[in-house]
């Protein structure tokens, strides 16, 4: 069931869409006020950097 997992557990199969997916996930999570642990937040920031080159 992919709906309950985030980008730390599952990424789209198309590498060209992964950056957009992670950025969208972070934006939606922030807009809904979803709380992540400090380690999850660090991992998402690192993943964003790797996938998006930032």
N, C-alpha and C positions, 0 to 999 in steps of 0.2 A: 504494500500500500504506500505509494509515493506521497500522498497528501499529508502525512504526518511527519515527514522527514524534511530537513533543511539541506542546504548546500554542503554542510559538513558531512552528511551521510550519503547524499546522492547528487550528482551533477547530470545535466543533460548529456546525452551521448554525442551531440554535435559540439566540438570544441569551440567553434565560432560563436556559440550562444552562451557559453559559460560565464563570461564576464557580465553580460547583461542580466543573466539569471541571478547571480550573486548580488549585484547592485539593486535589482528589483526586490529581492528578498529582504535586504537590509532596510530599504526604504519603507516597505510595507510593514515590517516588524516594528520600526520606529513609529510609524503613523498610528499603529494599533497599541503602542505602548507595551509591546511584548518584552518581558524581562529575560535577559540571558545572563548566564554566569560570566564572571570576569574571564575565565579561560575560554569560554565559547566566543566571547567578544574578541579576544586576542586572535583566536583561530580564524574568525571571519575576516578580520582586518588583514591578517597574513594571506589568507586565501584570495582576497580581493587584490592585494598587491601582486600575487603570482599570476592571477588570471588576467588582470587589467593593466598590469605594468605600472601601477602607481605606488 
